[in-house]
C-alpha cells in the first residue's frame, strides 16, 4: 500500500468563506492564526487545487480531511457545522455534516473516505484525482457576537497499490 498526502497549492473554484489571508495558504498549514471562517448560518464552501500524486498502481481510496471547529473570541452564541467538499470541475460532492460544538473553542478533524468516485460510482482514475479540488463547507447556526466557525487545514490522502500476483519485482530473480 502506498499513501500520498496532497495539500492545497492554489485557490480552487469556490472561495465563499472569509479570510484575512489567501485562502489556500490559510488551509495549507495548521496555524490557528491563518484560518478561513464564517459567521452566519449560510453554508459557504471553499475549494483548493491540489498537487498531483505520483501514479503508482491503482487507486484504492481518496480521503478528504479538514481541521475545523468553533472559535470563541468573546461573547456570543452559536453552533459550528462543517463538512468536507470535493469538486470535479462540474459539481460539488459533500461529506456528512458534523456538529462541531456550541461552547468553548473546539476543533475536529472532518474526514470523508471515498473508495469510489462519488460522481461515477466507479473506481478512481489518476486523471480524476489530478483534476480534483478539495475543501470544506462551513456554517454557524444562530451566530452572534464574536463566535466563528473556522477551518485551518485541508489535506487529501490518496491510497494506491499494486495488485497482488501482478508479476515479478524488477531486479529480483524468479523463485
Buried (B, 14 or more C-beta within 10 A) or exposed (E): EBEBEBBBBBBBBBBBBBBEEBBBBBBBEEEEEBBBBBBBBEBBBBBBBBEBBEBEBBBBBBBBBBBBBBBBEEEBBBBBBBBBBBBBEEEBBBBEBBEBBBEEBBBBEBBBEBEEBBEEEEEBBBEBBEBBBBBBBBBBBEBEEEBBBBBBBBBBBBBBBEEEEEEEEEEEEEE
